[in-house]
Amino acid sequence: MAKKSRKHQGGTPATVALTAAGTAFTVHSYDHDPATPSYGEEAAEALGVSPDRVFKTLVADIDGELTVAIVPVAGQLDLKALAAAVGAKRATMADPAAVERTTGYVRGGISPLGQRKRLRTVLDASAADHPTICVSAGRRGLEVELPPSDLATLTGAVLAPIGRA
């Protein structure tokens, strides 16, 4: 069963950023299984939340610029739609080592919040269908729940249909 709390001892750059911004949020922690094939689906199941409300943070390379894409774990990122959302023609998944270096987070625990360097961000438009969504809080086994409008404001995200079933 997932634990809920307003503050998580030790915090992560994501929870520190949320607290500093004065944004209301809930932290959910669960026991992460390193052997799980899908971190996002594991989070949804552990939290008892629909996979449509748990979003994964992916990073793409668009014309040499790293760009964050936040999509439901129930689907996949549409790279062509992501490129179009930022006015480009083509996007590819970014090099994992470059992503970790730039964001300050490890794969499977990348949060769209509190990154070392603020990256251009696109949030899938389906997020607006929910009063709150969950995203990584910056560590495997730790999610943060907040309104999608707050996430968009804090990350400077553009909302666009970038996910596909």
C-alpha positions in Angstrom: 0.0 0.0 0.0 1.3 3.4 -0.9 2.0 6.0 1.8 0.8 9.5 1.4 2.3 12.5 3.0 2.6 16.3 2.4 6.3 16.2 2.9 8.8 13.5 2.3 11.9 13.4 4.6 15.0 14.2 2.7 13.1 15.5 -0.3 14.2 15.5 -3.9 14.9 18.5 -6.2 11.3 18.0 -7.5 9.6 18.2 -4.0 11.9 21.0 -3.0 10.9 23.0 -6.2 7.2 22.3 -5.4 7.5 23.5 -1.8 9.5 26.6 -2.9 6.8 27.5 -5.4 4.1 27.1 -2.7 2.3 24.5 -4.8 0.0 22.0 -3.1 1.0 18.4 -3.8 0.9 14.9 -2.4 3.9 12.6 -2.3 3.2 8.9 -2.8 5.9 6.3 -2.1 5.9 2.6 -2.8 8.4 -0.3 -2.8 10.1 -0.2 -6.2 11.0 -3.6 -7.8 14.2 -3.1 -9.8 13.2 -6.0 -12.1 10.0 -4.4 -13.2 9.7 -3.9 -17.0 7.7 -0.7 -16.7 8.3 1.8 -13.9 5.2 3.8 -14.8 2.9 0.8 -14.8 4.4 -0.3 -11.5 3.7 3.1 -10.0 0.0 3.0 -11.2 -0.5 -0.4 -9.8 1.2 0.3 -6.5 -0.7 3.5 -6.0 -4.0 2.1 -7.2 -4.4 4.8 -9.7 -5.5 4.5 -13.4 -2.5 4.4 -15.8 -4.2 7.3 -17.6 -3.5 9.5 -14.6 0.1 8.4 -14.1 2.5 10.2 -16.5 6.0 9.3 -17.5 8.7 11.8 -18.2 10.6 11.1 -21.4 13.3 13.2 -23.1 13.7 13.7 -26.8 16.3 15.4 -29.0 14.7 17.9 -31.3 17.2 19.7 -33.6 20.0 19.2 -31.0 17.8 20.5 -28.1 16.7 18.3 -25.3 12.9 18.4 -24.8 10.8 16.9 -22.1 7.7 15.0 -23.1 5.2 14.0 -20.3 2.7 11.3 -21.4 0.4 8.8 -19.7 2.1 5.5 -18.8 -0.8 3.7 -20.5 0.4 4.9 -23.9 3.5 5.9 -25.9 5.1 9.1 -27.0 4.3 10.1 -30.6 7.7 11.6 -31.6 6.2 13.2 -34.8 3.5 14.9 -32.7 6.1 16.1 -30.2 8.2 17.6 -33.0 5.1 19.3 -34.4 4.1 20.7 -31.0 7.4 22.7 -30.8 7.5 23.6 -34.5 10.1 21.1 -35.6 10.0 18.3 -38.2 11.7 15.5 -36.4 12.4 14.2 -32.9 14.3 11.2 -31.7 14.7 9.8 -28.2 17.7 11.5 -26.4 20.8 9.7 -25.3 20.1 8.4 -21.8 23.5 9.5 -20.4 22.9 13.0 -21.7 19.5 13.0 -20.2 20.8 12.0 -16.8 23.6 14.5 -16.9 21.3 17.3 -17.9 18.3 16.6 -15.6 20.2 15.4 -12.6 18.0 12.4 -12.3 18.5 8.7 -13.1 16.4 6.8 -15.7 13.2 5.6 -14.2 13.2 8.4 -11.7 13.3 11.5 -14.0 10.9 14.1 -12.8 9.8 17.0 -15.0 10.3 19.2 -11.9 13.5 20.4 -10.3 15.8 19.5 -13.2 19.3 20.8 -13.2 18.6 22.7 -16.4 15.1 23.8 -17.3 14.2 22.1 -20.6 11.5 22.9 -23.1 8.5 20.8 -21.9 5.4 19.4 -23.6 2.6 17.9 -21.5 0.1 15.5 -23.3 -3.2 17.3 -23.6 -5.0 14.3 -21.9 -3.6 15.6 -18.6 -6.3 18.3 -18.6 -9.0 15.5 -18.4 -8.0 14.8 -14.8 -8.2 17.0 -11.6 -4.7 15.6 -10.6 -2.0 13.5 -12.2 1.0 11.7 -10.9 4.6 12.2 -12.1 7.9 11.1 -10.8 9.1 12.9 -7.7 12.7 12.3 -8.8 13.4 8.9 -7.4 12.2 5.4 -8.4 9.3 4.4 -6.0 8.3 8.1 -5.4 5.5 9.9 -7.2 4.1 13.4 -6.7 0.4 14.1 -7.4 -0.7 17.6 -8.4 -3.1 19.4 -10.7 -1.9 19.3 -14.4 -2.3 23.1 -14.6 0.2 23.5 -11.8 2.6 21.1 -13.5 2.3 23.1 -16.7 2.9 26.4 -15.0 5.9 25.2 -13.0 7.6 23.6 -16.0 6.5 26.2 -18.6 4.9 23.3 -20.5 2.8 23.5 -23.7 -0.2 21.2 -23.8 -0.4 19.2 -27.0 -1.7 15.8 -28.1 1.7 14.0 -28.0 0.6 10.6 -26.6 -0.9 7.6 -28.4 -2.6 4.5 -27.2 
